[in-house]
Amino acid sequence: MTKEELATFNGQNGQPTYVAVSGTIYDVSESKMWVDGNHVNAHSAGQDLTDELKSAPHVRTVVERFPVVGKLENEPEKKKKRFGLF
């Protein structure tokens, strides 16, 4: 699943609530901590929360207990612009 596709699973308007962590996408729809795609007014569903989880007050295993629904696709690396004579 791409980041654009993940963004549609934001817990709004009847959509499931998905989050990605380290390339794995979890369905957190059944969590009471993810009401309407919002986690304690600090995080929104439909996003890659890998970096945010590093500073979370809980351990990663809390997220890992939810069903896995897919993998987050790697974005292709953008070509660097070269300057100079080459």
DSSP file (Angstrom, degrees, kcal/mol; ACC not computed):
  #  RESIDUE AA STRUCTURE BP1 BP2  ACC     N-H-->O    O-->H-N    N-H-->O    O-->H-N    TCO  KAPPA ALPHA  PHI   PSI    X-CA   Y-CA   Z-CA
    1    1 A M              0   0    0      0, 0.0    72,-3.1     0, 0.0     2,-0.1   0.000 360.0 360.0 360.0 137.7    0.0    0.0    0.0
    2    2 A T     >  -     0   0    0     70,-0.2     4,-2.6     1,-0.1     5,-0.2  -0.378 360.0-108.5 -82.6 167.2    1.3    3.5   -0.8
    3    3 A K  H  > S+     0   0    0      1,-0.2     4,-2.0     2,-0.2    -1,-0.1   0.855 122.0  55.0 -63.2 -33.7    1.3    6.4    1.6
    4    4 A E  H  > S+     0   0    0      2,-0.2     4,-0.6     1,-0.2    -1,-0.2   0.912 109.9  44.9 -66.3 -41.9   -1.5    7.9   -0.5
    5    5 A E  H >4 S+     0   0    0      1,-0.2     3,-1.3     2,-0.2     4,-0.4   0.915 110.8  54.3 -66.9 -42.8   -3.6    4.8   -0.2
    6    6 A L  H >< S+     0   0    0     -4,-2.6     3,-2.0     1,-0.3    12,-0.2   0.888  98.6  64.1 -57.1 -40.1   -2.9    4.6    3.6
    7    7 A A  H 3< S+     0   0    0     -4,-2.0    -1,-0.3     1,-0.3     3,-0.2   0.743  92.8  62.6 -59.1 -24.2   -4.1    8.1    4.0
    8    8 A T  T << S+     0   0    0     -3,-1.3     2,-1.1    -4,-0.6    -1,-0.3   0.692  89.7  70.1 -75.5 -17.1   -7.6    7.1    2.9
    9    9 A F    <   +     0   0    0     -3,-2.0     9,-2.3    -4,-0.4    37,-0.4  -0.507  61.7 133.8 -97.6  64.7   -7.9    4.8    6.0
   10   10 A N  B    S-A   17   0A   0     -2,-1.1    35,-0.4     7,-0.2     7,-0.2   0.288  75.5-109.5-101.9   8.2   -8.1    7.6    8.4
   11   11 A G  S    S+     0   0    0      5,-1.8     3,-0.3     1,-0.3     2,-0.3   0.581  79.8 123.3  76.9   8.2  -11.0    6.5   10.6
   12   12 A Q    >   +     0   0    0      4,-0.3     3,-2.2     1,-0.2    -1,-0.3  -0.740  68.4   6.6-103.3 150.6  -13.3    9.2    9.2
   13   13 A N  T 3  S-     0   0    0     -2,-0.3    -1,-0.2     1,-0.3    -2,-0.1   0.832 135.4 -48.4  51.0  41.4  -16.6    8.7    7.5
   14   14 A G  T 3  S+     0   0    0     -3,-0.3    -1,-0.3     1,-0.3    -2,-0.1   0.442 101.9 138.4  83.6   0.0  -16.8    5.0    8.2
   15   15 A Q    <   -     0   0    0     -3,-2.2    -1,-0.3     1,-0.1    -6,-0.1  -0.473  59.3-103.9 -75.1 148.9  -13.3    4.2    6.9
   16   16 A P        -     0   0    0      0, 0.0    -5,-1.8     0, 0.0     2,-0.7  -0.232  32.8-115.3 -63.1 163.5  -11.1    1.8    8.9
   17   17 A T  B     +A   10   0A   0     -7,-0.2    11,-2.5    -6,-0.2    12,-0.5  -0.893  42.3 172.8-108.7 104.7   -8.4    3.2   11.1
   18   18 A Y  E     -B   27   0B   0     -9,-2.3    28,-3.7    -2,-0.7    29,-0.5  -0.864  10.8-179.1-114.5 145.7   -4.9    2.2    9.8
   19   19 A V  E     -B   26   0B   0      7,-2.1     7,-3.4    -2,-0.3     2,-0.4  -0.983  18.1-138.0-136.7 150.7   -1.5    3.2   10.9
   20   20 A A  E     +Bc  25  48B   0     27,-2.5    29,-3.1    -2,-0.3     2,-0.4  -0.889  18.2 179.1-109.7 140.9    1.9    2.2    9.6
   21   21 A V  E >  S-B   24   0B   0      3,-2.7     3,-2.0    -2,-0.4    51,-0.1  -0.960  73.3 -18.1-140.3 121.0    5.0    1.4   11.8
   22   22 A S  T 3  S-     0   0    0     -2,-0.4     3,-0.1     1,-0.3    26,-0.0   0.856 129.2 -48.9  51.7  41.5    8.3    0.3   10.4
   23   23 A G  T 3  S+     0   0    0      1,-0.2    49,-2.8    48,-0.1     2,-0.4   0.334 116.3 109.7  87.2  -8.1    6.7   -0.6    7.1
   24   24 A T  E <   -BD  21  71B   0     -3,-2.0    -3,-2.7    47,-0.2     2,-0.5  -0.854  58.9-143.5-104.2 137.1    3.9   -2.7    8.6
   25   25 A I  E     -BD  20  70B   0     45,-2.9    44,-2.8    -2,-0.4    45,-1.0  -0.872  17.1-165.8-103.8 128.4    0.3   -1.5    8.4
   26   26 A Y  E     -BD  19  68B   0     -7,-3.4    -7,-2.1    -2,-0.5     2,-0.8  -0.862  20.3-133.2-114.2 145.5   -1.9   -2.2   11.4
   27   27 A D  E     +B   18   0B   0     40,-2.6     3,-0.3    -2,-0.3    -9,-0.2  -0.866  29.1 169.0 -96.4 105.2   -5.7   -1.9   11.7
   28   28 A V    >   +     0   0    0    -11,-2.5     3,-1.8    -2,-0.8     6,-0.2   0.115  37.8 119.2-102.4  19.9   -6.3   -0.1   15.0
   29   29 A S  T 3  S+     0   0    0    -12,-0.5    -1,-0.2     1,-0.3     7,-0.1   0.810  72.6  52.6 -55.8 -34.2  -10.1    0.4   14.3
   30   30 A E  T 3  S+     0   0    0     -3,-0.3     2,-0.3   -13,-0.1    -1,-0.3   0.492  84.9 108.9 -84.7  -2.8  -11.1   -1.5   17.4
   31   31 A S    X   -     0   0    0     -3,-1.8     3,-1.3     1,-0.1    -3,-0.0  -0.582  61.9-149.7 -78.9 132.5   -8.9    0.5   19.8
   32   32 A K  T 3  S+     0   0    0     -2,-0.3     3,-0.3     1,-0.2    -1,-0.1   0.606  98.2  65.9 -71.3 -11.6  -10.7    2.8   22.2
   33   33 A M  T 3  S+     0   0    0      1,-0.2     7,-0.5    -5,-0.1    -1,-0.2   0.453  94.2  60.6 -88.9  -1.3   -7.6    5.0   22.0
   34   34 A W  E X   +E   39   0C   0     -3,-1.3     3,-1.0    -6,-0.2     2,-0.4  -0.533  69.7 172.6-123.8  63.8   -8.2    5.7   18.3
   35   35 A V  E >  S-E   38   0C   0      3,-0.9     3,-1.7    -3,-0.3    -3,-0.1  -0.615  74.7 -12.8 -78.4 125.4  -11.6    7.5   18.3
   36   36 A D  T 3  S-     0   0    0     -2,-0.4    -1,-0.3     1,-0.3     3,-0.1   0.810 129.5 -56.7  53.1  34.1  -12.5    8.8   14.8
   37   37 A G  T <  S+     0   0    0     -3,-1.0     8,-2.6     1,-0.2     2,-0.4   0.652 113.3 116.1  78.0  14.9   -9.0    8.3   13.6
   38   38 A N  E <   -EF  35  44C   0     -3,-1.7    -3,-0.9     6,-0.2     2,-0.7  -0.969  52.2-153.7-121.9 131.4   -7.4   10.4   16.4
   39   39 A H  E >> S-EF  34  43C   0      4,-2.9     3,-2.6    -2,-0.4     4,-1.3  -0.893  74.7 -41.8-108.9 106.7   -5.1    9.1   19.1
   40   40 A V  T 34 S-     0   0    0     -2,-0.7    -1,-0.2    -7,-0.5    -6,-0.1   0.800 103.7 -70.3  44.5  41.1   -5.3   11.2   22.3
   41   41 A N  T 34 S+     0   0    0      2,-0.2    -1,-0.3     1,-0.1     3,-0.1   0.743 128.5  85.5  53.7  26.8   -5.3   14.4   20.2
   42   42 A A  T <4 S+     0   0    0     -3,-2.6     2,-0.3     1,-0.3    -2,-0.2   0.619  85.4  33.6-125.1 -25.4   -1.7   13.8   19.2
   43   43 A H  E  <  -F   39   0C   0     -4,-1.3    -4,-2.9     4,-0.0     2,-0.4  -0.977  61.9-145.0-139.2 147.9   -1.7   11.5   16.2
   44   44 A S  E     -F   38   0C   0     -2,-0.3     3,-0.3    -6,-0.2    -6,-0.2  -0.890  22.6-118.8-113.8 144.3   -3.9   10.9   13.2
   45   45 A A  S    S+     0   0    0     -8,-2.6   -26,-0.2   -35,-0.4   -35,-0.2  -0.231  90.1  55.1 -71.5 166.5   -4.7    7.6   11.5
   46   46 A G  S    S+     0   0    0    -28,-3.7     2,-0.3   -37,-0.4    -1,-0.2   0.680  92.9  99.8  83.2  18.9   -3.8    7.0    7.9
   47   47 A Q  S    S-     0   0    0    -29,-0.5   -27,-2.5    -3,-0.3     2,-0.7  -0.861  81.5-102.8-133.7 165.1   -0.1    7.9    8.4
   48   48 A D  B     +c   20   0B   0     -2,-0.3     3,-0.2   -29,-0.2   -27,-0.2  -0.828  35.2 179.8 -86.6 114.6    3.3    6.3    9.0
   49   49 A L     >  +     0   0    0    -29,-3.1     4,-2.3    -2,-0.7     5,-0.2   0.076  41.1 118.4-106.1  22.6    3.9    6.8   12.7
   50   50 A T  H  > S+     0   0    0    -30,-0.2     4,-0.8     1,-0.2    -1,-0.2   0.931  80.8  40.8 -55.3 -51.4    7.3    5.1   12.9
   51   51 A D  H >4 S+     0   0    0     -3,-0.2     3,-0.7     1,-0.2     4,-0.5   0.891 113.8  53.1 -67.6 -39.6    9.1    8.2   14.2
   52   52 A E  H >4 S+     0   0    0      1,-0.2     3,-1.2    -4,-0.2    -1,-0.2   0.844 100.8  61.5 -64.1 -33.9    6.3    9.3   16.5
   53   53 A L  H >< S+     0   0    0     -4,-2.3     3,-1.2     1,-0.3    -1,-0.2   0.787  90.2  69.9 -65.2 -26.4    6.3    5.8   18.2
   54   54 A K  T << S+     0   0    0     -4,-0.8    -1,-0.3    -3,-0.7    -2,-0.2   0.812 107.6  36.1 -61.1 -29.5    9.9    6.4   19.3
   55   55 A S  T <  S+     0   0    0     -3,-1.2    -1,-0.3    -4,-0.5    -2,-0.2   0.262  91.3 123.3-107.1  11.3    8.8    9.0   21.7
   56   56 A A    <   -     0   0    0     -3,-1.2     4,-0.1    -4,-0.2    -3,-0.0  -0.378  68.7-126.0 -72.2 150.9    5.5    7.4   22.7
   57   57 A P  S    S+     0   0    0      0, 0.0     2,-0.3     0, 0.0    -1,-0.1   0.456  92.1  59.1 -76.8   1.6    4.9    6.6   26.4
   58   58 A H  S    S-     0   0    0     -5,-0.1    -2,-0.1     1,-0.0     2,-0.1  -0.818  89.7-101.5-124.8 167.2    4.2    2.9   25.5
   59   59 A V    >   -     0   0    0     -2,-0.3     3,-1.7     1,-0.1     4,-0.5  -0.429  33.6-106.8 -87.5 163.4    6.2    0.2   23.8
   60   60 A R  T >> S+     0   0    0      1,-0.3     4,-1.9     2,-0.2     3,-1.0   0.772 110.9  74.4 -59.3 -29.4    5.9   -0.9   20.3
   61   61 A T  H 3> S+     0   0    0      1,-0.3     4,-0.7     2,-0.2    -1,-0.3   0.738  84.5  67.4 -61.4 -21.1    4.2   -4.2   21.3
   62   62 A V  H X4 S+     0   0    0     -3,-1.7     3,-0.5     1,-0.2    -1,-0.3   0.925 107.4  38.4 -63.1 -42.9    1.1   -2.2   22.0
   63   63 A V  H X4 S+     0   0    0     -3,-1.0     3,-1.9    -4,-0.5    -2,-0.2   0.874 109.1  63.0 -72.8 -38.2    0.7   -1.5   18.3
   64   64 A E  H 3< S+     0   0    0     -4,-1.9    -1,-0.2     1,-0.3    -2,-0.2   0.602  87.9  70.7 -67.4 -11.0    1.9   -4.9   17.3
   65   65 A R  T << S+     0   0    0     -4,-0.7    -1,-0.3    -3,-0.5    -2,-0.1   0.607  84.3  88.0 -80.7 -10.1   -1.1   -6.6   19.0
   66   66 A F  S <  S-     0   0    0     -3,-1.9   -38,-0.1    -4,-0.1    -3,-0.0  -0.510  95.5 -82.9 -86.5 157.7   -3.4   -5.2   16.3
   67   67 A P        -     0   0    0      0, 0.0   -40,-2.6     0, 0.0     2,-0.5  -0.301  39.1-128.8 -61.3 137.2   -4.2   -7.1   13.1
   68   68 A V  E     +D   26   0B   0    -42,-0.2   -42,-0.2     1,-0.1     3,-0.1  -0.749  28.4 175.5 -84.7 130.2   -1.7   -6.6   10.3
   69   69 A V  E     -     0   0B   0    -44,-2.8     2,-0.3    -2,-0.5   -43,-0.2   0.438  55.2 -46.4-116.6  -3.1   -3.4   -5.5    7.0
   70   70 A G  E     -D   25   0B   0    -45,-1.0   -45,-2.9   -69,-0.0     2,-0.4  -0.987  57.3 -77.2 165.3-172.3   -0.4   -5.0    4.7
   71   71 A K  E     -D   24   0B   0     -2,-0.3     2,-0.5   -47,-0.2   -47,-0.2  -0.928  36.9-120.1-120.8 144.8    3.0   -3.5    4.1
   72   72 A L        -     0   0    0    -49,-2.8   -70,-0.2    -2,-0.4     2,-0.1  -0.741  32.6-124.6 -85.0 125.8    3.8    0.1    3.3
   73   73 A E        -     0   0    0    -72,-3.1     2,-0.2    -2,-0.5   -70,-0.2  -0.428  23.0-115.0 -70.8 141.7    5.5    0.4   -0.1
   74   74 A N        -     0   0    0     -2,-0.1    -1,-0.1   -72,-0.1     3,-0.0  -0.544  29.1-120.9 -72.7 140.2    8.9    2.2   -0.2
   75   75 A E        -     0   0    0     -2,-0.2     3,-0.1     1,-0.1    -1,-0.1  -0.640  31.9-106.7 -79.7 139.2    8.9    5.4   -2.1
   76   76 A P        -     0   0    0      0, 0.0     2,-0.2     0, 0.0    -1,-0.1  -0.393  39.7-104.7 -64.7 142.5   11.3    5.4   -5.0
   77   77 A E        -     0   0    0      1,-0.1     2,-0.3    -2,-0.1     3,-0.0  -0.458  33.9-122.4 -69.0 136.8   14.3    7.6   -4.4
   78   78 A K        -     0   0    0     -2,-0.2     2,-0.2     1,-0.1    -1,-0.1  -0.575  28.9-108.1 -78.9 142.3   14.3   10.9   -6.2
   79   79 A K        -     0   0    0     -2,-0.3     2,-0.3     1,-0.1    -1,-0.1  -0.498  33.3-123.3 -70.1 135.3   17.1   11.5   -8.5
   80   80 A K        -     0   0    0     -2,-0.2     2,-0.3     1,-0.1    -1,-0.1  -0.593  22.4-118.5 -79.7 138.5   19.5   14.1   -7.2
   81   81 A K        -     0   0    0     -2,-0.3     2,-0.4     1,-0.0    -1,-0.1  -0.582  27.3-142.9 -75.6 137.4   20.1   17.1   -9.4
   82   82 A R        -     0   0    0     -2,-0.3     2,-0.3     2,-0.1    -1,-0.0  -0.833  12.6-160.2-104.8 139.9   23.7   17.4  -10.4
   83   83 A F        +     0   0    0     -2,-0.4     3,-0.4     3,-0.1     2,-0.3  -0.788  49.9  33.3-113.8 159.3   25.4   20.7  -10.7
   84   84 A G  S    S-     0   0    0     -2,-0.3    -2,-0.1     1,-0.2     0, 0.0  -0.710 112.5 -30.6 101.0-150.9   28.5   21.6  -12.6
   85   85 A L              0   0    0     -2,-0.3    -1,-0.2     1,-0.2    -3,-0.0   0.526 360.0 360.0 -87.0  -6.7   29.8   20.3  -15.8
   86   86 A F              0   0    0     -3,-0.4    -1,-0.2     0, 0.0    -2,-0.1   0.445 360.0 360.0 -98.3 360.0   28.4   16.7  -15.5
